[in-house]
Amino acid sequence: MRVLALDLGSKRVGVAVSDLTGMIAAPLTVVQRSGSRRRDHEAIARLVAGEEAELVVVGLPLNMDGSRGPAAAAADDEARALATVVGVPVVTIDERRTTVTAEQVLAQRGVRAKDRRAVIDQVAAAVILQHYLDSQS
């Protein structure tokens, strides 16, 4: 099963996709926020269709103690709204420390700090997706 993952941000949405076996996550792209949730969700729906994804995983930014704060409530709200547009199920998964992990991966690969900004969101989405895929096997 092909799965698409999203790392929701206020300015950008990082997007990752699994391989056809549903075992390996890879960064795909970044959707720049347009100022319109509807337009953003339509752009994501086009990616879901284009990648033939059967599921969308949205990172849920829980507090470090596992509790839900305003950011998690906002992500839940956006995931519910997204589910009405993309035509496939949408689930959330804990995304704590994914951006830190993505930063470490990029640093280990020698990506310069200023160049990381362009790809960090999609790499974080890939980390979210890999966590989801690993939890399913």
C-alpha positions in Angstrom: 0.0 0.0 0.0 1.3 3.4 -0.9 1.2 6.0 1.9 1.7 9.7 1.9 2.9 11.6 5.0 2.6 15.2 6.0 4.6 17.4 8.3 2.2 20.3 8.8 3.8 23.7 9.3 2.5 27.2 9.3 4.5 28.2 6.2 5.2 24.8 4.6 3.9 21.3 4.5 6.6 18.6 4.2 5.5 15.7 2.1 6.9 12.1 1.9 5.8 9.0 0.2 6.3 5.3 0.7 7.5 2.9 -1.9 5.0 0.6 -3.5 5.6 -2.1 -0.8 4.7 0.3 2.0 8.0 -0.3 3.7 10.4 2.5 2.9 9.7 6.3 3.2 11.3 8.9 1.0 11.0 12.7 1.0 8.8 13.9 -1.9 8.2 17.7 -1.9 7.2 20.7 0.1 3.8 22.5 -0.4 4.2 26.2 0.4 1.2 27.5 2.4 -0.9 29.7 0.2 -2.9 31.4 2.9 -6.0 29.3 2.0 -6.4 26.0 3.7 -8.8 24.9 0.9 -6.1 25.6 -1.8 -3.4 23.9 0.3 -5.6 20.8 0.8 -6.4 20.7 -3.0 -2.7 20.7 -3.7 -2.2 17.8 -1.2 -5.2 16.0 -2.8 -3.4 16.3 -6.2 -0.3 14.8 -4.7 -2.3 11.9 -3.1 -3.9 11.2 -6.5 -0.7 11.5 -8.5 1.2 9.2 -6.1 -1.8 6.8 -6.0 -1.6 6.9 -2.2 -4.2 4.9 -0.3 -3.6 6.5 3.1 -2.4 9.9 4.4 -0.4 10.1 7.7 -0.3 13.4 9.4 2.3 14.2 12.1 0.7 15.0 15.5 2.9 17.4 17.5 2.3 16.1 21.0 4.0 17.8 24.0 7.1 16.1 25.2 5.2 14.5 28.0 2.7 13.0 25.5 -0.1 15.4 26.3 -2.1 17.3 23.6 -1.7 21.0 23.4 -2.9 23.7 21.0 -0.6 22.5 18.2 -1.9 18.9 18.4 -5.5 20.2 18.5 -4.7 22.3 15.3 -3.2 19.3 13.6 -6.1 17.1 14.5 -8.5 19.8 13.1 -6.5 20.0 9.9 -6.3 16.2 9.5 -10.1 16.0 9.8 -10.6 18.8 7.2 -8.0 17.2 4.9 -9.9 13.8 5.1 -12.9 15.5 3.4 -10.8 16.5 0.4 -8.2 13.8 -0.3 -10.5 10.8 -0.8 -8.5 8.4 1.3 -8.3 7.7 5.0 -6.2 10.2 7.1 -4.6 9.1 10.3 -2.3 11.0 12.8 0.8 9.7 14.4 3.1 11.2 17.1 5.7 13.3 15.5 7.8 14.3 18.6 11.5 14.9 17.8 11.0 14.2 14.0 12.5 17.6 13.0 15.5 17.0 15.3 16.0 13.6 13.7 15.7 15.1 10.3 18.3 17.8 11.2 20.7 15.1 12.4 20.2 13.0 9.2 20.9 16.0 7.0 23.9 17.1 9.1 25.4 13.5 8.9 25.0 13.6 5.2 27.0 16.8 5.0 24.1 19.1 4.0 25.1 22.7 5.0 22.8 24.4 7.6 21.6 27.0 5.1 20.7 24.3 2.6 18.8 22.3 5.1 15.9 24.8 5.3 14.9 23.9 1.8 14.4 20.2 2.5 14.0 19.9 6.3 10.1 19.7 6.1 10.1 16.9 3.6 12.8 15.0 5.4 10.8 15.4 8.7 7.7 14.0 6.8 9.8 11.0 5.7 10.8 10.4 9.4 7.1 10.6 10.4 6.2 8.2 7.6 9.0 5.7 8.4 7.9 5.6 12.1 4.3 4.9 10.9 5.5 2.2 8.4 7.7 0.5 11.1 4.8 0.5 13.6 2.6 -1.4 11.0 5.0 -4.3 10.4 
